[in-house]
Amino acid sequence: QVQLVESGGGLVQAGGSLRLACTASGIEFSRSSFAWYRQAPGSQRTFVAGINVGGYNSIDDSLKGRFTISRDDAKKMVYLQMERVNVEDTGEYYCKARDMYDEYWGQGTQVIVSS
């Protein structure tokens, strides 16, 4: 079955950087699109960034210039590079995959930004 495992979360100081990774298995990676979502405490899950099969990516307008999404089809991994983080970036970050059959979610990785 499809598995998405997020990693790279943790505690980071405001102004710092963090790179999240999503490792995918059980999916035809090169034919799938991926996205990162996040959920702050007490809030709904929201879109952060997405990348499709051709590598075209989109970033939430409020995060452009600080967050970057990329994929490595050979390693079957998707990354979210976070720069100049602030306390509002605190939350659980989830990887989502979509193939021709369905969409799938990982369990999430927690990011805590300290001021």
PyMOL commands that set and color helices and strands:
alter all, ss='L'
color gray80, all
select helices_A, chain A and resi 29-31+61-63+87-89
alter helices_A, ss='H'
color red, helices_A
select strands_A, chain A and resi 3-7+10-13+18-25+33-39+45-51+57-59+67-72+77-82+91-98+103-105+109-114
alter strands_A, ss='S'
color yellow, strands_A
deselect
rebuild
show_as cartoon
